[in-house]
Amino acid sequence: MWKRLVAAALLSALAGCSTGNDLPMAQAGVATFHQMLNAQQFDAIYADSGADMKKASTQADMVQLFAAVHRKLGNFQSGAVRDWSDNPTMSGHYVTVRYPAKYDNASVVETFVYRIDGGHVLLTTYFINSTYMITH
């Protein structure tokens, strides 16, 4: 009986999450990321990221990655959401956005994972798919 009550409460809580604003919030996070990247505010990107990213990578490693992206690709020019997923789980509420982007020197596909926390988005994961990054 106790397990059913807990399960019902958890399902109710998850059902109460509004996913209608999640994509716009994630898109705003992506826009902020690109503004900060263009301004070479690599430390600030890391400082504003979520605990998940900070547990997975050191500030020095992430700053090096962001600096390499900017150095090799140049400034972000434009991009658009290709697809996205919304994943409210027991360990947190996450939105994943795949984002084809045009930079000065190449086109890439970026993947951003944001944790929705109290109406804010916190970057937890950043992937970049680019042969240009490897070959140049």
LINJOUR-V996187 format. One record per helix or strand. SS is the DSSP state (h for helix, s for strand). FROM is the first residue (numbers start at 1). TO is the last residue. If there is no record, write none. Layout:
((SS	FROM	TO) (SS	FROM	TO))
//
This chain:
((h	2	15) (h	22	38) (h	42	47) (h	51	56) (h	59	73) (s	76	89) (s	92	103) (s	107	117) (s	120	129) (h	131	135))
//
